[in-house]
Amino acid sequence: MTAVAEKMEVRGEKWRGLMGSPQFASLAILVIVLAAFSAVNPNFLSPLNISNMMAFLPELGIMALAMTLLMTAGEFDLSVGAVFALGPVIVMLLAQTAGVDIGVALLIGLLVCIAIGAINGLIVTKIGISSFLVTLSMLLIVRGSALYITQGFPLKSWDQPGFFVTLLAGSFDLGPFKLYVSLWWFIALSLLGAYVLNYAKLGNWISAIGSNRNAAVARGVPADAVKIWLFIITSVLAGLAGMISAFRISAASPVAGTGYELEVIAMVVVGGTALTGGRGTVLGTVVGAFMLRAIRNGIVLIGVPGLAFNIFVGAIILIMLVLHALIQKGSARR
């Protein structure tokens, strides 16, 4: 075989590998979704509508990035939606009622999120209870705490201009688009997550733990410590996303984030990360986040009742699970 033929064969193998990856299937579905909605309603891809979609997408996307790493390690966190609400509620109560400096209040809010994640991780790893049961219980505790300390009423968010407001929820114009600083947070965290999962030793540890924990431990991987830190990161990013949202809409509600845990998990699964652990893709999660936000926005824009969103999400998840299963079987045969 000539050198040219060998190069062509290598390129062909790479292309077939790309075509058979979960990310490619997710990207193909996203393109179909965008094309379908824009064909039905040309305003779907208008600058105003894209700006509306991009205003909220980074907040859920940030949570989905952390969930990707956690699910790759074989665990997941059902309390993220409640932490999304509790974080900003604590910040606003401290800043408005107790007169605490907003920067200090933000730090305390994040420390509470760290504590929640640490408790989740310690109970899962040291006591050995399923993360489903632990984080479901934590969801109820955290949501109940947010409701109790606010008596169920939303709080007016911090509306005074300043460094932290600009850092978390500042806006800027990019041509005809109005975008928020949270988009840069999402991009930066996506790049960091992709690096960790694909190139860092930690990423190898995470995948190994999700594939076979006992084998990973036998090779010297600190599985429990890694999982605890992943739970902490997941809670911290959920709290951070909630604070970004509260500053953006100038309100902190104790019921904010209701149902987000399932939507975040859907983004991760649709993107190609395995529910059983061992395989994760940050790029796929980014595509999944775009897909679900586009579906939520598009069905409303074309006149479908918003309550039908769950039908679309359920159908998309089933389709993606089938596609990913077929891709895995095809790869195994090769």
Number of C-alpha atoms within 10 A of each C-alpha: 5 7 8 9 10 11 11 12 12 12 12 12 12 12 12 11 12 13 14 18 17 27 24 18 20 26 19 13 19 20 12 13 17 17 15 13 20 17 12 12 15 11 16 22 16 14 14 14 16 18 18 15 19 20 20 19 19 25 23 25 30 26 30 31 29 27 33 34 33 27 26 27 30 24 22 26 28 24 31 36 29 30 33 37 28 31 31 33 30 22 27 26 19 19 19 16 9 10 11 15 13 19 13 13 22 23 13 16 23 23 16 19 26 21 15 22 26 20 17 24 27 18 16 22 17 10 9 11 13 14 20 15 13 19 25 15 14 22 20 14 14 23 22 17 16 26 19 12 14 16 11 14 14 16 18 17 23 22 13 10 9 11 11 16 19 15 14 22 22 18 16 11 10 9 8 11 16 16 22 23 19 26 21 13 18 21 15 13 18 21 12 13 21 19 14 17 22 15 11 12 10 15 20 17 23 30 24 24 25 27 18 14 21 13 12 19 15 9 11 9 19 15 19 17 12 19 25 22 17 25 29 24 22 30 32 27 27 34 30 24 30 29 30 27 27 29 23 23 13 15 20 29 22 30 19 23 23 16 14 20 24 15 20 28 23 21 30 33 27 32 32 28 27 22 20 14 23 22 21 30 24 29 22 26 29 26 25 29 26 21 25 24 18 20 19 19 19 26 17 14 18 15 9 12 10 13 11 12 18 12 10 15 19 12 12 19 19 14 14 20 19 12 18 24 13 13 17 15 11 11 12 8 7 6
